[in-house]
Amino acid sequence: MKTSIFYSPNYLIITLILFTLSGNLIAQNEDDILKRTKSDTTDTQLNMDAVYNRPALTINKAPVSIGGYLEANSIYAVEDGLTEGLSFQARRLTLFLSASINKRIKFLTEVEFEEGGKEIAIEFAAMDISFDPLLNLRGGIILNPIGAFNQNHDGPKWEFVERPDVAVKLLPATFSNAGFGMYGKTNTGDWIIGYEAYLSNGFDNSIINNSKDRTSLSSVKENEERFEENFSGDPLITTKLAIGNRNIGEVGFSYMGGTYNRVMEDGLQIDEKNRRVDVFAIDLSTTIESTGTYIVGEGAYVWVDVPKTFTQQFGDKQAGFFLDVVQPVLQKKMFGWENASLNVSARTDYVDFNIGNFTQTNTNIGDDLIAVTPSISFRPSPATVLRLNYRYQWQNDILNNPATKTATWYLGFSTYF
């Protein structure tokens, strides 16, 4: 569940804003007013640039650009021979608004509507001030740069309907917080180096006190107050170093850590010590030039200081990864689209929610999953993807009983607009 930001009056405000913008177009030549801002296709881009590297429209000479993307799909799942039949899902509608406020000062916000508007959230809303390519300040609601997917999560960029398990089940993507920090990058020859460092609000006791009955970092997203108050009182630190090469690809190393509990509340001691959560992640992406094969993946390891009074179903160590391999089959003019492509892809997901052995029996603790997902996707343009996925998942419970097997078909699309 995401933080609810808007209520009924705000729907009216959004409607009025869009109506006002559209009103400026009446009785005017569209080509003179609307101009598509191209996403940056230079070879000096890193994952950290994903929040601004999106297609958008500018209106006349207005300083504001607008864009977004839509995701929808059908789903048919069978779990251990049982099915609830065919369903259709309106996954998300996301709107971008960006503005150049002044020289080297810019603003961007990302508002996401999920499940037909059931959940509405501000995922990103930050002002950037640039002093130098190596020194940029950012403050507001930021995307914590842990791994690569959390910042580079737009649906049209991926060949798969579901987001990677390591990103949404182990890590809490998309994970944003109120915070402040800096970032920058430089390049020399074929090499590009970038960094990010932020202080933000962080986790709370929900990671060990939740409905999942396991250690779950993603449960923090149910805390609707994290944009106003830092539960522990200590800032969450998130840092990342990214190294890219124009001929090889990109690798990123990121860390996120901080206190998630309170020791004192209203003058009373409620815990014996500060308890930490620490996450290390590595991500990579590369393209094999001779075949056009695109490979992208991410892995993460999580440490949580779980109180000794909790049972062993709450793991103090967790890990997971995903790996996508995308192979273009056809890239040419098709059905009247000049830059169309047909791709075949495969994804592997793995998450272990509880690494270790039971103290009584010294046998392995279960609570893990593995999934494989082959995909066929058609792109009439790079900004739009039609995708057919088949996902097969094995999930073990904590006692390592025979795995629950789930087979799922997805047929869907995602497009920027």
N, C-alpha and C positions, 0 to 999 in steps of 0.2 A: 504494500500500500504506500502511495506517495503522499507527501504533504499537500493537503488541500489549501489552495491559495485563493481561489475565486468562489464567490457565492453569487446568487441571482443578480444583484445590482451590477456586478462586474461583467456579467454576460452582456448587459446593456451597454456598458462602456466600450467593450471590445467591438460590439456591433456598430456603435456610433463612429468609432475610429475608422473601421473598414468602410462604412458608408461614406464618411467624409472623403477618404482617399479615392473611393470609386467615383464620387461626385465630381471630382476634378477632371474626370476623363470624358464627361458628357460633351457631345458636339465638337470633339477635338480629334485630330488625327492621332491614332494610337501609336504609330511609328514615331511621331514626334515627341511622345510623352513617355512611353514605356521603353526601357532599355535594359536588356539582360546583362547583369554583371557576371562575367565569367569567373569560374573558380580558378585559382592559381594553378597552372599546370607546369610551372617551372620545376626543375629537378633539384631544387634546394628545399623542398618541403619535407617536414617530419610529421609524425603523428600529433605532436603538440600544436601544429597549425590547423588541425582539423576543424576547430570551432569556427574559424573564419573562412576556411577554404570550402565554401558552399556556393552554389548558384543562387542568385537573387535578382529581383527587379528593382530598379530605381524609377521614381515617378517624377517626370519633368526635371526641375532643378532642385527638388527636395533633397535634403541631406540624409534622408532615411531610405534604406533598402529593405525589401520584404521578400521572404521566401519560406520554404518549408518542405515537408514531405509527408506522404501518406503510406500506410501499410495495411493490407487486408488479406485474408486468406480463408480457405476452407480447411477443415481438419477432420480426419477419421482415424480413431485410435482403437486398438484392441489390446487389452491387458489380461494376460493369462486366459485368453479365449473369450473374454467378455468385452462388449462394446456398448457404448451409448449412442452409436450411430453417427451420422454426418452433422457437423455444425459449421457455421460461418462466423468468422471473427473479424471485427473491426479493431485491429490492434492499437493503432495510434495515429493521431494527426498532430504534427508538430509544426509550429510557426516560429520563424526567425525574424527578428527586427534588429537591424544594425544601423549605426549612425557615426559619421565623422563629426565630432563635436567641435574640434579645433585642430590645429596642426599638431600631429602626433598624439591626439587624444581621441579615443573611439569607444563606442559602447555597443554591446551585443546582448540580446536576450533570446532565450529559447524556451518557449512555453509548450508543454506537451499535454494533449488530451488523449487519455487512454480509455479503451473499452466504451467507445461512443460517448465520452464525456463523464463517465462514472468517476474517473480519477483525473484531476487537473493539477499540474504542478509546474512551477518555474524550475527548470533544470539548470539554467545558466542565466546570469544577469550581472555583468561585470563591466567596469570601466577600466580601460587600459591607458596608461600614460607611458610614452616611449621617450627615454632620454638618449638611448643608443641601442643599436641592434643587440648588444649584449646586456642591456639593462632596461627592462620594461617592468612597470609596476601594475599589478592587477588586484582589484578589490571588489567585493560584492558577493554574489552567489557563484562559487567556482566549482568546476569539476575537478575533483582530486585526481591527479595524474598517476594513479596506481595501475600498472599495466598499460596497454594501449587501447583496448576496447572501450574503456570508460569515457574517453574523449572522442573516440572515432567510431561511434555507435550508430550512425545514421543507417536506416534500413536499406536505402538504395545502393549502398556500397557493398552489400553482402549477398551471396548466392543462396543463403539459407534463411528460412522463416524464423526459426528459433534462434535466440541469442546464445552464445557459448555458455555451457553450464558453469565453467570456472568463473565467468564474469558475473553471472546473476544468481548462482546458488552458493558458491563459495565466497566470492566478493559481492558487494552490494550494488553492482552497476544497474542503472546509472546512478552514481553516488556523487551528490553535490552537497556543499556546505557553505555557510557564511564564513568568509575568511579573507585573507590578504596575503600577498606574496610578490614574487618576482620571477621573471623568466627571461631568457635570451638565447641567441644562437649566433654562430659564426661559421664561416666556411673557408677552406683553403684547398685549392685544387679540386679534386673529386670528393673531398671529405667535408661533412657538415656535422657540427657538434652543437647540441642544444641542452639546456638545463631548465628545470623548474623547481621552485621551493616555496611552499605555502604553510601558513599557520591557519587553522580553521577550527570550528567546533567539531566534535568528534563522536565517539561511540558512547553507549550507555549500557545499563544492566540488561537491556533486552537481548543482548547477544548470548546471554546464558539463562535468561528468564523469558521464554517465548513459547508459542504454541507448537513449535516444531520439536520440542523436547530434545534438543541437541544444541551444541554451540553453533550459532548462526549469525555471522556478521551482517547478512542481508536483512535481518529483523530490525536493524537500526532505522530502516526507512519508514517504519511504522511510527517513529517518534516525530510528531508534528511540531515539536517545539525546538528542534535542533537548529532552526534558522534564527532563533531568538535567544537561546540559552545553551551554554555548554555544560552538559550534565556533570562532568567530572571537575570542571573548573580549570583543567590543564589543557592547553591547546594540542590538537592533533597535528603532527608534523608529516607532511607529504613531500617527498623529493624525487626527482627523476633526472637521469642522465641519458641522453639519446645520442647515438653515433650512427651517422648515415654515410653511405658511399654511393655515388651516382651509378656505379657499375655493379654494385653488389647488393645493396639494400640497406636496411636499418635494423639496429638492435637497441633495445632500451632496458635500463636497469632502474627499478623504482622501489621506494621504501615508504611505508606508512605506519606510524605508530604513535601511541599515547595511552594515557590512563582512561579507563572506561567506567570506573566506579567512584563512589563518594565514600570517604572515610568518616566525615563528620556531617551531620545535618541537624540544624537547630540546636547546636551545642552538644549533641549526643553523638557518641561514637557508634557507627553502624557497621563498620568493617574494620578489620585489624590492620590493613595496609592498602596502599595504592596498588591496584591491579592493572596490568598492561595488556594491550593487544598490539602485536607487531606483525607486519606483513611485508614480505619481500616478493617482488615479481620481476620476471624477465619476459620481454616480447621481441619478436623478430618478424621481418617481412622481406621477401626477396622475389625477384623474377628471373627465371632462367631464360636468357635472351634467345637462345637457339630454338626453343620450343614455345616461348611465351608463357610457360607455366608459372603461375603465381602461387607463392607459399606464404602463409601467415599463421602465426601461432602465439600463444601466451601461456605462461605457467606461473603459479603462485604458491607460496608456502606461508602458513599462518600459525602464529604462536599466541595462545591466550592463557593468562594466569587464572585458572578455574579454581574456586575455593575447594578445599579438601572435603567440605561437607557435601559437595555434589557427587552424584553417582558417576560411574565410569561411562555412562552414555553421553556425557558432556566432554568431548575431546579437548585436550589442550594443544593438540597439533593437528593441522589439516593441510591438504595439498591437492592440487589439480592442474589440468592443462587442457588446451584444445589445439588442434592443428587442422588448418584448411589447405587443401590443394585444389587449385582452380586451373583447368586446362581449356583454353579456347580451341574450339573445333572449326568454326567458320567465322571469319571476319571479313564482311564484304557488304555490298548493297543487297538488301533483301526486302521484298514486299514494299519497295519504294523508299525504305529508310536507308540513307547513305552510309551510316556508320553503325550497322547492326552487327551483332555477334551472337554465336551459340556456344555455350560453355558446358562442360561436364565437370563436376566437382565432387569432393568427398571431405567429410569432416569426422574427426575422432574427438570425443569428449571423455574425460576421466576426472572424477572427484572422489577423494577419500575424506569423509567428514570426521573421521576419528582414527588417527594413526596411533598404533600401539597394541599392546597385549593386555588381556585381563590379568589383574594382579593375583587372583585366586588360582587360575588354571594355566596361566602363561600362554594361552591360545590367542590367536589374532582377533582383534575387535573388527567387526564388519562395518556396516553403514557406509557403503560406497556405491558408486555407479559408473558404468561405462556405456557409451553409445557410439554408434557409427551411423552416418547420414550421407548416402549418395544423393546427388542432385543433378538435374538438368535445368539450365536456365537460358532464357532468351532475352537479349537486350536490344530493343529497337534503337536505343541510344544509350550512352553511358549513364544517363540520369534515370533510366527506367529499367526495371528488371521484372520479368515473369519467371516464376520458379516452381518446379515440381521437386519435392523432397520426400524421401522415405527414411524415417528414423527408427532404428531398432536399439532398444535400451535394456540393459540388465542392471537391476538394482538389488543389492544385498541389504538385509536388515542387520542390526547390531550383533546378532547371534550367528550370522553367516548361514542362515537357513537357505534352502534353494531360492535362487534369485527370482524376483518378479520380472517377467518379460513383457515389454510393451512395444508394439509395432504401430507406427503412426505415419499416415500419409498427409502431406500438406500440398495444396495448390494455391498459390497466392501471387501478389505483386507488391512492389514498392516503387514509388516515384517521387522525385523532387518536383516542385512546381514553382 
